[in-house]
Amino acid sequence: MKKLGVLLSLSFLAVLAGGNALAQTTAVGDGSVYFTTYFSNGNTSGATDAVLRIVNDGDASTTQVEGVPNGTLYASIYVLNDSQEMQECCSCPVTADGLLSESVNKQLTANTLTGREEESRGVIKVISSLSGDPTANVLKAGLRGWMTHVQGNRNIPEAGPFYVTEAKWADSNLGAAEQSSLQDTCAFIITLGSGYGICSCTLEDYDY
């Protein structure tokens, strides 16, 4: 009986330890709210369009009653040219488990602050937010994203002049100064751009 009791106790402890390990595994997630990526060969003859894809992981939707529309997050998008100057900004809604696809040529560089549409390369920054105002973000993790990149192909001419790669956004550090700079510059663009400098949002689940 003693041996049986010891075995049962060991089995219970093993199950408990396994449960704790599972709980620790499932509880760990990526709490990033700020991401950076780049675009290249945009608005370039012979090159395909690059696409910024954003997914809402749905975690925010667990805070309300199931079946009630909830959990929408906003992607505050800031587009900078290769001179580090912000050219466009906007905030696009992404519902729980939804997919948003943004064209570099049609949505992110088609209405630049300077009125030029030939921006070919630069940096894209995204903040995951509860607010639909890119000048006043309320940070909330939950958005995840990927970006296609149009690469110039100079080593294999028979494959064509361009080819496409895809990569996840880079998780980045969002300090108070960086957040303030992005929001304040965007506010300046919206206020003084006379309609220029505001990027547009595609319908959700419309892909390129």
N, C-alpha and C positions, 0 to 999 in steps of 0.2 A: 504493500500500500504506500509505503514511503517513497519507493521508486516511482510509482505511478503519479503520486502527488508532485514529485520533483519534475517529472516529465511534463505534466500539465502546466506547472508554473513556468517552465522554460518555454513551452509552446506559446503561452499567453504573452510572455515577455517578447518573444520573437514577433508575434503578430502586432503587438503594441509598437515595437520598434519600427516594423515595416510601415505601419500606419503613419507614424510620426515622420518617417523618411518621405513617404508619399505626400503628406501635407506640406512638408518643407519644399518639396520639388514643385508642387502645383502652386504654392504661394509665391514663389519667386518669379518676377516678371521684369520687363524693361519699362522703367518709369520715365523714360526720356520724353521731353516735351519740345525739344528744339533739334532741328535737323538741317544739314546742308548738303548740297549737291551742285553739279555744274551742267551747263549745256554747251555744245560745240557744233559748229557748222550749221547753225540755225539760219533760216532764210537764205540758203545757199543753193544756187542752181545745180541740179543733179543730185542733191542730197535729200533723203527722206526726212520727214518731220520727227522730232524727238517728242517723247511723251512722259509727263510726270504723273504717276499713278499713286493714289492715296486710298488706303483702306482704314475704316473705323473698326477696331478689334471687338467692339460691342461691350467692353467691360463696364462702361458708364451706364449701360442700359439696365444693369442688375440692381440699380438703386431705386427703381420704381416698380409698380405693379406690372406683372407680365401681361402682354397684350395691349398695353397702353403705349402709344408712340413716345419714345423717350430715348435718351442716350445720344442725341445728335451732338457732334463736335464740329468745330470749325477749323479749317486749315488757313491760317494767316500766311499768305504767300508774299514774299518780297523778292523781286527780280533785279539783280544788279548787273551792269555791263562789265566789260573787262577793265574798265577804268575805276572800278569800285563805286560807281554812281548808281543809286537806285533809280530805275526807269519805270517800274510798275509795282503796284501792290494791290492786294484785295483779300477778301475773306470768303472762303467757299464752304458751305455746309456739307457734312458727310454723315448720313444717318448710320445708326448701329448696323454693323455688318455690311455697310454699303461700300461701293467702289466709285471713286471720282477719277477721271482721266482728263488731264489738261495738256492740250497741244502747245508746244513751245512757239510755233509759228502763228497759230490762230488765236490763242488765249493769253499767252504770257509775254509776247513781244510785239503784238500787233497794234498796241495803243500806247506807245512809249511817251514819256513826259516830253521829250524833245520833238515828237512827231515823226521820228525816223523809224522805219520798219526793217532796217538792215542790220539790226543787232545779231551778230553771229555767234558770240560766245560770251559767257559770263557765269555768274553764281546765282543759285536759287536757294533761299532760306525759307523754312517752314516752321511755324509755331503751332502746336496743338493746343486749342483753346476752347473754353466754354462760351466765349464771347464772339459775336459775329462782327465785331469792330476791330480791324487790324491795327487801330491806333490805341486800343485799350484792351489788351489780352487778359483773359483769366485762365491761367495755366491749368491744363488738365491732360494727363497722359491718355493715350488711346489711339492716336493716329500712327499708322505705319506706312512706309512708302518705298517706291522703287522709281528708277529713272532710266530711260533708254538714252544712250549716248551715240551720236553719229560721229564715227571716227574716220579720218582721212586715211585712205589705203594707198600708200606710195610704194610698198614693197612687192605687192602682187597685182600688177596692172590688169591681168586677165580676169581678176575677180571683181573689177570695177573700181571706181575712184573712192567709194565710201562703203563702210560696213557698220553694223549696229551692235552695240553691246548693251547690257543691262546690269544695274547694280542697285543694292539697297542704299537708301540715304545713309549718311554718316551721322550717328548720334553725336551731338555737339554740346558744348557748355554754354549755357545762357546766363550770363551775368547781368546784374541790374543795369550796367552802362550799355551793354549790347541791346538789351530789350528796349530800353528807353530810346536809344539811337534809331532802331528800326521803326518804332512806333511814331516817334517825332518826325522822322523824315517822311514816313507815309502820310502823316497828317498834313505836312507841308505840301506834298504832291496833290492830295485830295483838295486842299483849300485853294491852291494857286494854279493848279494844272488846267483849269477850265475844261475838265472832262478827260484830258489826257493823263496818262500815268496810272490808270485804273485797269487792272486786268479783269478778264471775264471768267465766269464759271460755267462749265458745261453741265448739262443735265446728268444726274447721277446714273451710273451704269451705261452711259454712252461712251463707247471706247473707240480708239483710233487704231 
